[in-house]
Amino acid sequence: MAIKSLNKNLHKASKAKKDEFYTQIVDIEKELKHYKEQFRGKIVYCNCDDPFESNFFKYFAANFNALKLNKLITTSYVRSPIVGGQLPLFEVEGLKPSGKEPFKIEIKEVPDADGDGAVSIDDVKYLLKHDKNTATPLRGNGDFRSEECIELLKGADIVVTNPPFSLFREYVAQLVEYGKKFLILGNQNAIIYKEVFKFIKENKLWLGYDNGGTKWFQVPNDYDIPTESRIKIENGIKFFSMGSVVWFTNLETTKRHEKFTLYKKYTSQEYPKYDNYDAIEVSKVFEIPMDYEEVMGVPITFLDKYNPEQFEIIGSNRGVDQDPKGVYGRGSHLNGKETFKRLFIKIRK
Ligand SMILES: C[S@@+](CC[C@H](N)C(=O)[O-])C[C@H]1O[C@@H](n2cnc3c(N)ncnc32)[C@H](O)[C@@H]1O
């Protein structure tokens, strides 16, 4: 019994530790540049972000005036092993708590303190140092589910962050429950978590712009990464690469209204039917046959091309609408082999 609970705790700890990877500013800029108009006059909340370590804070604080934000709120979480300074983005002497106590930064304006005609991160530092009202300790532990953070969430318009992947289901559910706009990073596999997929199907959640390719994340130096090729160390800072991280959002994008060009024609030889489900397997998103009118199974990467005016999403093989035979729940069989991570779609007429 004791060993069991020890194992459970170790598992929990290692899971929590795996949540400690930090988004690079280039990745934030690449995505955020598409939404500038939608941020005007808005209250932005980054609720999984130690302001001194999060590039989300840095991006919004430095672009506060350019984006014409109304307010920026950032809260840190007590258990972050790096709170206390392992990955500081910038130092503000005497301000950053030296321990692990969680705190909140709230910015309502960023004046051009150094008078150089532009607002930069130096002006943010000046503000944090001289306006004591900007940083205040939290009463609780900074958990995004805590009453205190939910109160802040209620008052916010848009939530932007890279939340802990291990709590992604709850995290998304909370944003939808409170009717918030959001733009958050998550693992591509979350598309077929049943708690997330249902929002995709209901058209309450879709993907942003920059979903392909590899993204590098800063990690604490003792972060355990088994694959050599996914690590790089630059100026003594450790980075970890991930290839399947995508932006989940409910902010409007032009991308999801673009027509995806289809060029293939259906033949029964090229597109076999599943053994246990009435649909054809389309193993590459680019090969969706333009003239097939029934249900097709496509890889989850399809979501990056999904235009709701062109396609209808019917289900997923790990999704909500598990049929009585449990086909979706188990995966769809193709020549006796299970194919996972499929979305079932139809072309709209
Ligand atoms: C993937 S990291 C990303 C950090 C930062 N948002 C970024 O993008 O650089 C997730 C962060 O969420 C924090 N976190 C974990 N559990 C949390 C919780 N229940 N509430 C709020 N934050 C949490 C972790 O400490 C970690 O710093």
Ligand as a Chemical Component Dictionary entry (heavy atoms), coordinates in Angstrom:
data_LIG
# 
_chem_comp.id                   LIG 
_chem_comp.type                 NON-POLYMER 
_chem_comp.pdbx_formal_charge   0 
_chem_comp.three_letter_code    LIG 
# 
loop_
_chem_comp_atom.comp_id 
_chem_comp_atom.atom_id 
_chem_comp_atom.alt_atom_id 
_chem_comp_atom.type_symbol 
_chem_comp_atom.charge 
_chem_comp_atom.model_Cartn_x 
_chem_comp_atom.model_Cartn_y 
_chem_comp_atom.model_Cartn_z 
_chem_comp_atom.pdbx_ordinal 
LIG C1  C1  C 0  3.892  24.520 -19.817 1  
LIG S1  S1  S 1  4.324  25.614 -18.510 2  
LIG C2  C2  C 0  4.240  27.143 -19.365 3  
LIG C3  C3  C 0  4.639  28.339 -18.575 4  
LIG C4  C4  C 0  4.324  29.656 -19.286 5  
LIG N1  N1  N 0  2.897  29.810 -19.440 6  
LIG C5  C5  C 0  5.008  29.699 -20.625 7  
LIG O1  O1  O 0  4.340  29.504 -21.620 8  
LIG O2  O2  O -1 6.222  29.918 -20.672 9  
LIG C6  C6  C 0  2.871  25.536 -17.525 10 
LIG C7  C7  C 0  2.924  26.369 -16.264 11 
LIG O3  O3  O 0  1.721  26.198 -15.520 12 
LIG C8  C8  C 0  2.038  26.126 -14.144 13 
LIG N2  N2  N 0  0.976  25.364 -13.485 14 
LIG C9  C9  C 0  0.944  24.024 -13.224 15 
LIG N3  N3  N 0  -0.194 23.713 -12.600 16 
LIG C10 C10 C 0  -0.911 24.872 -12.477 17 
LIG C11 C11 C 0  -2.171 25.197 -11.908 18 
LIG N4  N4  N 0  -2.928 24.261 -11.362 19 
LIG N5  N5  N 0  -2.581 26.486 -11.954 20 
LIG C12 C12 C 0  -1.824 27.444 -12.527 21 
LIG N6  N6  N 0  -0.613 27.190 -13.081 22 
LIG C13 C13 C 0  -0.168 25.926 -13.052 23 
LIG C14 C14 C 0  3.368  25.421 -14.106 24 
LIG O4  O4  O 0  4.042  25.731 -12.912 25 
LIG C15 C15 C 0  4.054  25.991 -15.354 26 
LIG O5  O5  O 0  4.788  27.131 -15.032 27 
# 
loop_
_chem_comp_bond.comp_id 
_chem_comp_bond.atom_id_1 
_chem_comp_bond.atom_id_2 
_chem_comp_bond.value_order 
_chem_comp_bond.pdbx_ordinal 
LIG C1  S1  SING 1  
LIG S1  C2  SING 2  
LIG S1  C6  SING 3  
LIG C2  C3  SING 4  
LIG C3  C4  SING 5  
LIG C4  N1  SING 6  
LIG C4  C5  SING 7  
LIG C5  O1  DOUB 8  
LIG C5  O2  SING 9  
LIG C6  C7  SING 10 
LIG C7  O3  SING 11 
LIG C7  C15 SING 12 
LIG O3  C8  SING 13 
LIG C8  N2  SING 14 
LIG C8  C14 SING 15 
LIG N2  C9  SING 16 
LIG N2  C13 SING 17 
LIG C9  N3  DOUB 18 
LIG N3  C10 SING 19 
LIG C10 C11 SING 20 
LIG C10 C13 DOUB 21 
LIG C11 N4  SING 22 
LIG C11 N5  DOUB 23 
LIG N5  C12 SING 24 
LIG C12 N6  DOUB 25 
LIG N6  C13 SING 26 
LIG C14 O4  SING 27 
LIG C14 C15 SING 28 
LIG C15 O5  SING 29 
# 
